[in-house]
């Protein structure tokens, strides 16, 4: 079983490719068959399937086959984990920048400035 850090690595690695991000963007609007996902792309159906497998391994997408049609859908939990990680970093940096702003405001204009 993958730990939290390994899962995040898979999510960010999967989202590091523009084709996979485009697939995720499409699936956010709702489930779609592999053929529907492949239609606007300039690559083979096999290449699209490989991209979808990377997304499935990361837990971002899940698929289900009914007859001859494989339908894919987004798994929001994996995206939420990445969003939470990014949110924590954003909060940390905003706090640091606020402190820097306070320090700069307290020190006033620097010597030698022409204003």
N, C-alpha and C positions, 0 to 999 in steps of 0.2 A: 504494500500500500504506500502511495506517495505521501510525503509530508507536505506541509503548507508551502514551504520554500520551493520544493521540486514542482509542485502544481503551478505556482506562479511563474517559474521558469518556462514551463510548457506553454502557458497562456501567452506570455510576452513573446516567446519565440514564434508561436503560431501567428500572432498579430503583427509580427515584424515583416510580413510579406503583403504587398499591396493587393494581390489577387485574393488572398485569404480575407483581408479586411473588406474587400468588395463583396465577397460571399457573405460575410457576417452582416454587412450593411443591408444586403438584400434580405437575409433571413430575419432581421429584426422586424421587417414588415409583415412576416408570417411565413409559415412552412412553404417549401417549394421542392419540386422533384429535382433530381440531379440534372435532367435534361433542361428544365427551366433555368436552373442556375448556370448551366453551360452556354445557353443560347447567346447571351450578349458578349461572351468572352471569345477571344481569338486564339483558342487552344483546343486541343483534342479533349474528348470526353474523358479519356483515361487520365489526362493531366489534371482535370477538374476533380476527378475522383481522388487522386493523390492529395490534392490540397484539402479536400474534405476529410480525408483520413487524418491529416495532421490536426485539423480542427477538432475532430472526434477524440483523438488521443489526448488533446489538451482539455477535453471536457466542455468545449465551447459549443459544440454541435452534437446532436444525436440524430441517428437516422433509423428508419424503419422500412422494411421491404414488404410490400403487399403485392403479390403477383409478380409482375415484371417491373414495377415502379418502386424506386427507392425515394422516400420523402425525407427531407432533412428539416430540422427545426433547431432553433437556438436554445441553449441551456443558460439562462441568465445567471445562475449561481457562479459559474466560472468567471463571467465578466464582472460580477460584483466583487469578487476577490481582488481582481486587478484594479478595479476602481477604488476599493478601500485602501489598497497599498499606495496608489497614487495620491489619494486624498490625505493620507498620513504625511507623505512627503511634502505636499503642498502646504499643509498646516504648519509643518516645521519651518519651511522656508519663509512663509508669511510672517511667522513669529520673529524669525531672525531679522528679516527686513524691517519689521516694525521697530525692533530694538535698535537697529542701525539708524533708522530715521530719528529716533529719540536722541541718540548720541550726537548725531549731526546737528539737530536742532539746539541741543544744549551748548554745543561748542561755538555756535554762531558762525559768522563769515570767517574764513581763514585769512591769516595775515597775507598780505601781498595781493589780495584780490582787488580788482579795479572797480568793483561795484560800490 
